[in-house]
Every structure is written in C-alpha cells, then in structure tokens.
C-alpha cells in the first residue's frame, strides 16, 4: 500500500507543479458534470508530455490500478498513457479496466489509442460491446471509435445501423450519435442519407445531426439545402 501511495503522491505533485488556476476555472466551465474541486488546471499538451514519460515507467501499472482517481487530470493522464500503448492486447486490457471509471466527455473523447489503426478488425467486437453498455461514456467511446476508424475505407452499411439503434436519455450519448451521423454524412453521404430521410433517429438527435452536418464545409450547398428540409419540429 505504501508503494501505491508513493507513486500516486509523486504523480499528483507533478500535476500540481503545472497548475494554472485561471485555466482550471476555464476548464471546469467546459465540463459541467465535473466538480470544480477535482480539476487541478493542467493544460493538455503538458499532460500528453507527462503521459509519454510515465508510460515508460515500470511502476506505472500501480497508478493505473488505483481506481477511481481523485482528479480530472489523473483521468486524463490515464487515458493518454493507454493511448501510448503499442501492444493491442495490453491496450485493451488497460482500457477495459478504465472505461467504467471515465466520467466526463473530455477524457472520453481525447482517449484515442494509436494502436487501433493497425487492429481495426480486432477492435470491432469491442465496439459492439461498448455501444450496448449501461455506462454513458463507454457508449460514447464506442460510437466515437466507430466514427474515427470506420467511416473511410473500412466503412460498412451495418455500422450506421448499429448507431441508429442506440436509445439513451443521456445528453452525452445522443450528442455523440449526432456527431457520428453528421460526420458520416460528410464521408458516406449516399449510404447514410436514408437514416435522416426516414427519420430513424430520435427527434433531438436527428435535428442535431442535421445542424452539425450543415455546419460542415465537407457538405455541399445542395446537400445542406436538402438536409435543412428534413429537420423535424420538436
């Protein structure tokens, strides 16, 4: 136990040494679900630098194993360390342990392991599990990974179908679904348009997807005009 405390205390001291209280106040406003007292105020580039160094330490598994963390930045460090993993199996083991403790959109969205690019097909079964989870940010992460890795050459028409079937009362899940469909419209317009034309999404999510798509420079003026006509009245 003493060893755990020493590692946690050391990392926490490193974080507070980089504290910017003005940035903390700004950051806390961006993440309203977080208690301001749990935000130290360390900028993301600093956290990424720290994570790269910490990922090489033999004792970093001690830090990764003590969950839940007390501070937002500890969660960020945890996410960035996982993103550094080059071994897919190790990455997934650590990610699976951490995902249930992710409690905000920033940590969720900024956790993007590089190793996934080389292991897309192995990633798919995990995504299928994540998007049916009861955990808000596990679902959001799953949809985010589907959006990041499966809207280009590896796209399949079954993927937007998977996302369209998600039903949630959670704002951060529905916002990610909208973001997915807006991005999908930009990259796979003809394949994804029927989901909007046939109104297969919940009304709020449907309208938000159209809004975000219309804001995109990758959508043509003609496509934007058609999408605007498909908005539903709340």
C-alpha positions as CSV (number, residue, x, y, z in Angstrom):
1,X,0.0,0.0,0.0
2,X,2.8,2.4,0.8
3,X,4.3,1.9,-2.6
4,X,0.9,2.8,-4.2
5,X,0.7,5.9,-2.1
6,X,4.3,7.0,-3.1
7,X,3.5,6.6,-6.8
8,X,0.2,8.5,-6.6
9,X,1.7,11.2,-4.4
10,X,4.6,11.7,-6.9
11,X,2.3,12.0,-9.9
12,X,0.0,14.3,-8.0
13,X,2.9,16.6,-7.1
14,X,3.9,16.7,-10.8
15,X,0.4,17.7,-11.7
16,X,0.1,20.5,-9.1
17,X,3.6,21.8,-10.2
18,X,2.0,22.5,-13.6
19,X,-1.2,24.0,-12.2
20,X,-2.7,27.1,-13.8
21,X,-5.7,28.3,-11.7
22,X,-7.1,30.5,-14.5
23,X,-7.1,27.6,-16.9
24,X,-8.7,25.4,-14.2
25,X,-11.6,27.8,-13.9
26,X,-12.0,27.8,-17.7
27,X,-11.7,24.1,-17.9
28,X,-14.3,23.5,-15.2
29,X,-16.8,25.5,-17.1
30,X,-16.3,23.3,-20.2
31,X,-17.1,20.2,-18.2
32,X,-20.2,21.0,-16.2
33,X,-20.5,17.4,-15.0
34,X,-17.2,17.7,-13.1
35,X,-16.8,19.0,-9.6
36,X,-14.5,22.1,-9.9
37,X,-12.6,20.9,-6.8
38,X,-11.4,17.8,-8.7
39,X,-9.9,19.9,-11.5
40,X,-6.3,21.0,-11.0
41,X,-5.8,23.1,-14.1
42,X,-3.1,21.5,-16.3
43,X,-3.1,22.1,-20.0
44,X,-3.5,19.2,-22.4
45,X,0.0,19.5,-24.1
46,X,1.6,19.2,-20.7
47,X,-0.5,16.2,-19.8
48,X,0.4,14.5,-23.0
49,X,4.2,15.1,-22.4
50,X,3.9,13.7,-18.9
51,X,1.9,10.6,-20.2
52,X,4.6,9.8,-22.7
53,X,7.3,9.7,-20.0
54,X,5.1,7.9,-17.4
55,X,4.1,5.3,-19.9
56,X,7.7,4.1,-20.0
57,X,7.9,3.6,-16.2
58,X,7.8,0.0,-14.8
59,X,5.8,1.1,-11.8
60,X,3.1,3.0,-13.8
61,X,0.8,-0.1,-13.5
62,X,0.5,0.9,-9.9
63,X,-1.1,4.2,-10.9
64,X,-3.3,2.6,-13.5
65,X,-4.5,0.1,-11.0
66,X,-5.7,2.6,-8.4
67,X,-9.3,3.5,-9.5
68,X,-11.2,5.7,-9.3
69,X,-8.8,8.6,-9.5
70,X,-9.4,11.7,-7.4
71,X,-8.6,14.4,-10.0
72,X,-9.7,15.0,-13.6
73,X,-6.1,15.4,-14.7
74,X,-5.3,11.9,-13.3
75,X,-8.0,10.5,-15.5
76,X,-6.5,12.5,-18.4
77,X,-3.1,11.1,-17.7
78,X,-4.5,7.6,-17.5
79,X,-6.3,8.0,-20.9
80,X,-3.1,9.4,-22.6
81,X,-1.0,6.6,-21.1
82,X,-3.3,4.0,-22.6
83,X,-3.2,5.8,-25.9
84,X,0.6,5.4,-25.9
85,X,0.4,1.6,-25.7
86,X,1.8,-0.2,-28.8
87,X,0.6,-3.7,-27.9
88,X,-3.1,-4.1,-28.8
89,X,-3.7,-6.7,-26.1
90,X,-2.2,-4.6,-23.4
91,X,-4.0,-1.6,-24.6
92,X,-7.4,-3.4,-24.5
93,X,-6.7,-4.9,-21.0
94,X,-6.0,-1.4,-19.6
95,X,-8.8,0.2,-21.5
96,X,-11.4,-2.3,-20.4
97,X,-10.4,-1.7,-16.7
98,X,-10.5,2.0,-17.1
99,X,-13.6,2.7,-19.2
100,X,-16.2,2.2,-16.4
101,X,-14.4,5.0,-14.5
102,X,-14.5,7.5,-17.3
103,X,-16.9,10.2,-16.0
104,X,-16.6,13.1,-18.5
105,X,-16.7,13.8,-22.2
106,X,-13.2,15.3,-22.4
107,X,-11.4,12.2,-21.1
108,X,-13.7,10.0,-23.2
109,X,-13.1,11.9,-26.5
110,X,-9.4,12.5,-26.0
111,X,-8.6,8.8,-25.4
112,X,-7.8,7.6,-28.9
113,X,-5.2,4.7,-28.8
114,X,-2.9,4.8,-31.9
115,X,-2.6,1.1,-32.0
116,X,-6.3,0.8,-33.1
117,X,-5.3,1.9,-36.6
118,X,-3.5,-1.3,-37.2
119,X,-6.1,-3.5,-35.5
120,X,-9.4,-2.3,-36.8
121,X,-11.0,-5.7,-37.3
122,X,-10.0,-6.9,-33.8
123,X,-11.4,-3.6,-32.4
124,X,-14.9,-4.2,-33.9
125,X,-16.1,-6.8,-31.4
126,X,-15.2,-4.4,-28.6
127,X,-17.1,-1.6,-30.2
128,X,-20.2,-3.8,-30.5
129,X,-20.0,-4.5,-26.7
130,X,-19.3,-0.8,-25.8
131,X,-22.3,0.7,-27.6
132,X,-24.8,-1.6,-25.7
133,X,-23.2,-0.8,-22.3
134,X,-25.2,0.8,-19.5
135,X,-22.3,3.2,-18.9
136,X,-22.7,6.6,-20.6
137,X,-19.1,7.2,-21.5
138,X,-18.5,3.6,-22.6
139,X,-21.3,4.0,-25.2
140,X,-19.9,7.4,-26.2
141,X,-16.4,6.0,-26.6
142,X,-17.7,3.1,-28.7
143,X,-19.5,5.4,-31.1
144,X,-16.5,7.7,-31.2
145,X,-14.2,4.8,-32.2
146,X,-16.7,3.7,-34.9
147,X,-16.7,7.3,-36.2
148,X,-12.9,7.6,-36.1
149,X,-11.9,4.2,-37.7
150,X,-14.9,3.0,-39.8
151,X,-16.1,5.9,-41.9
152,X,-13.5,5.6,-44.7
153,X,-12.1,2.6,-46.4
154,X,-13.4,0.2,-43.7
155,X,-16.9,1.6,-43.9
156,X,-19.8,-0.9,-43.9
157,X,-23.5,0.0,-44.1
158,X,-24.2,-2.1,-41.0
159,X,-22.2,0.4,-38.8
160,X,-24.6,3.4,-39.0
161,X,-27.4,0.8,-38.4
162,X,-25.7,-0.1,-35.2
163,X,-25.5,3.5,-34.1
164,X,-29.1,4.3,-35.1
165,X,-30.4,1.6,-32.8
166,X,-28.9,3.1,-29.7
167,X,-31.5,4.7,-27.4
168,X,-30.5,6.8,-24.5
169,X,-31.7,9.6,-22.2
170,X,-28.1,10.8,-21.8
171,X,-27.2,14.0,-23.5
172,X,-23.5,13.0,-24.0
173,X,-24.6,9.8,-25.7
174,X,-27.1,11.5,-28.0
175,X,-24.7,14.2,-28.9
176,X,-22.1,11.7,-30.0
177,X,-24.7,9.9,-32.1
178,X,-25.5,13.2,-33.8
179,X,-21.8,13.9,-34.3
180,X,-21.4,10.4,-35.8
181,X,-24.2,10.9,-38.3
182,X,-23.0,14.4,-39.2
183,X,-19.5,13.1,-39.9
184,X,-21.0,10.1,-41.8
185,X,-23.0,12.4,-44.0
186,X,-19.8,14.2,-44.9
187,X,-17.9,11.0,-45.7
188,X,-20.6,8.5,-46.8
189,X,-23.5,10.8,-47.8
190,X,-25.5,8.4,-50.1
191,X,-25.2,5.5,-47.7
192,X,-26.2,7.4,-44.6
193,X,-28.8,9.9,-46.0
194,X,-31.7,7.3,-45.7
195,X,-31.2,7.4,-41.9
196,X,-32.1,11.1,-42.0
197,X,-34.7,11.0,-44.7
198,X,-36.5,8.1,-43.0
199,X,-36.1,9.7,-39.5
200,X,-34.6,6.7,-37.9
201,X,-33.1,8.7,-35.1
202,X,-34.8,10.3,-32.1
203,X,-36.0,13.8,-32.9
204,X,-33.5,15.7,-30.9
205,X,-30.6,13.6,-32.2
206,X,-32.0,13.8,-35.8
207,X,-32.1,17.6,-35.7
208,X,-28.7,17.9,-34.0
209,X,-27.1,15.7,-36.7
210,X,-28.6,17.9,-39.4
211,X,-27.4,21.0,-37.6
212,X,-23.8,19.7,-37.3
213,X,-23.8,18.4,-40.9
214,X,-25.0,21.8,-42.3
215,X,-22.2,23.5,-40.3
216,X,-19.6,21.2,-42.1
217,X,-17.5,22.6,-45.0
218,X,-17.5,19.0,-46.4
219,X,-21.2,19.1,-47.1
220,X,-22.1,20.7,-50.5
221,X,-24.6,23.6,-50.6
222,X,-27.1,21.4,-52.4
223,X,-26.8,18.7,-49.7
224,X,-27.2,21.3,-47.0
225,X,-30.4,22.6,-48.6
226,X,-31.9,19.1,-48.7
227,X,-30.9,18.4,-45.1
228,X,-32.5,21.6,-43.8
229,X,-35.8,20.5,-45.3
230,X,-35.6,17.3,-43.2
231,X,-35.5,18.9,-39.8
232,X,-38.3,17.9,-37.5
233,X,-40.4,20.2,-35.2
234,X,-39.9,19.4,-31.6
